[in-house]
């Protein structure tokens, strides 16, 4: 994937250097939308996904570079509330007392990013339909304040009553996350209006690097940030 990313960046540089670019046609706009943000964890051959609702808002610019090909750059803020629910059972005890523990805990991870995607965008059918692809760079902003909520039930393996302990606590997990990450995006959509001032589309981002901080990385585990977005643009 790193080779693909480098190839795309080299293509953009070559296009900007050799194409007859008319910078007077550069236009600016706004982009807003929503989606699903996902943290995909791979460990010992198994993959788990933690998902959450995502909102985004930002600015965009577009420059025609050759016939139906454009380069678009964006800067937008993204908030994703990733949630992970843990349900497990295990045994604990001594020769005097033993019990079965039932845990049902949900952990929420609020993540805030500033994203900068650079997309090659091709339009077809009289500039109505478009497809796009390109790299994206993300910067984690603010603190990652996690919240754990649920219950732990201790059931004696013998006489006695079960004990239920409520869990409701906050913690700071900022040090466990990298401050930057990269992704590769693909998308498609449609343009509207007499001057194509509006557009709506779908974009999928595939995480390229591990977002775990080096000092907090779990051996053998890889965690990437991916998303699926539905958004609208308006060109001024």
N, C-alpha and C positions, 0 to 999 in steps of 0.2 A: 504493500500500500504506500510506503514511503516513496518508492520509485514512481508510482502513479502521480503522487502529489508533486514531486519535483518536475515530472514531465508536463503537467498542467501549468505549473508556474512558468516553465521555460516557454511554453506555447504562448502564454499571455505576453511575456516580454518580447518575443519575436513578433507578435502581432502589432504591438505598440511601436516597435522600431521600424518595421518595414511597410506597414499599411499606410495608405493615404488617409490619415485621420483628420477629420474636420471637427476641431474642438468647439466650434460655434454651435454644434448640434448637441453638445453636452446638456443634459437636463437632470433636474433634481426632483425628488419626491419623498413621500412618507410611506412606511410599510407597517402594518399592524395585523395581528392574528393570534391564533391559539394553537395548541397541539398537545402532544403527549411526549414528555421527556422520560428517558429510560437510562438507568444505570445497569449495564449488563456485566454480571460477574461470572468468570470462567475459572473453575477450580477442579482439578483432578478429572478433567473430561466432562464435567457437568456444568451447565449454564443456568443461571438464575437471573431474572429481570425484575428490577424494582422500578415501578412506573408512577408518574404523577402528572397532574394537569399543568400546562405550561401557557404562559402569556408572554407576548413579545410586542415591542414598540420601538421604532427607530426610523432612521433616514436612509435614503438610497440615492444613487446617482447612476446614470446610464450614458454610455458613449458608443455610437455606431462606429464600427471599425472596417466593415467590408460587407457590402450588399445587405444580406439578411442577418449578419452576425453583429452582436453587440457585446460589450463588456459592462457588467454591472458590479458596483461595489456598495456595500451596506455597512452601517454601524447600528446595532440595535441592542436593547436591553432585554434579557430573558430571565424570567423567574420560573423555576421548576420546584414543585414540592414533591420529592420522591418519598415513597412510603414502602416500608418493609415489614411484613407481618410474620412473626415467629411463633410457631406452635410446636412444642416438643415435650417429650416425656422422658424422665430418667429416674434411676434408683439412687438412693443415698442412705447412709446409716452406719451404725456400729453394731457390735455384738449385743448391745443393750436395746438400741432403738433403730429401726429402719423404716423408710417411707418411700412413697412414689411422688415425684414432683411433676406437676403439670404447669407448663408456662404458656401463656397466651399474651404476647406483648407486640404492640405495633410501634415501630420507630419511624419518625418522620424526619427527613433531611431537606431543609429548604436551601436551594442552591440559586445564587444570583450570578449571571454572567453578562459580560459585554462581549458580543460576537461580531467578528468582522469577516464576512464571506466575500469572496471574489469569484464571480460567476461568468462563464461564457454562455451567452444566450442566443439561440437561433430561432427566428420566427418564420412561420409558413402560412399558407392559405391567406394571402393578402394581409399579412401581419396580425392575424387573429390568433392562431395557435402558436405556442412557443414551448421549447424545451431548454433546459439549462443544466449546467454541471460546473463544479469547481470546488476549491478548497475553502475551509473555514477555520478561523483561529478564535479561540475563546479565552477570556480572562475572568477568573473568579473574583468577585467583588464582595466586600462585606464578610461577616463571620458566618460560619455554618453552625447554627444553634439547633441541635437535635432535641427531639422530644420523645420520650418513651412513656407509653401508657398501656395499662393492661392489668393482669393479675397473675399471681403465682400461688397455686394450690398445693399444699403439702398434705398428702393422705397417708396416715400410718398403715403399715402392713401388719395390722393386728388391731387390738382394742384401742379406742381413742377417737376423737373427733378430728375432722379435717380442718386445717388452718388456711385461710385465704388472706394473702397479703396483696394489697393494692399497690400498683406501680404508677407513679406520676412524677416524672423528673425531667429536668432539662440539663443539657451538657454542651460544651463547646468542642466541636470536632473539626475546627478550622485547620489545625496542624496536620490532620490526616489526609487532606486533599491537596493536590497540586494546584498551583495558581494559574496554570495555563493548560490548554488542551487543543487538539487539532481534530478536524473531521473532514470528510469528503461528502459533498452534497450533490444530489440529483433532483430535478424537479420538472414539472410541466404545468401548463395552465392556458389561459386565454386572455386576450386584450379586448377592451370594450371602448365604445365612444367613437365619435367621428375622427378625433385625433389620437385615439388609443390612449386616453388619459387614465383609464382605469384598467387594472388587471387583477385577476384572482387565480390562485394556483395552489398546488400541493408540493411540498419539498420534504425529502427524506435525507437525514444526515447520519452518516456512518462514522462512529468514533474510531480514531486511528491510534491513539496512545493511551497508556494506563493513567488514570487520574488519581491513583493512590500516591501520596507523598512517599518519598524514598525511605524516610525513617520510620514510617508506619505501614509499609507494604507487607502484606501477608505472603510468605513464600509459596510460590506455585499458583497464586491467584492473580488474575488480570481483570481490571474493572474499566470499562469504557463508557463514555456518555454518548448516547444516540437520541434522535428525536424524529417525530413526524409532525409537520406543521401545515396548517391551512391559513393562508394569509391573503390580504388585499393590498394593492399599491395604488397610490394616486400621484400623478405627475403634475407638477406645478407649471 
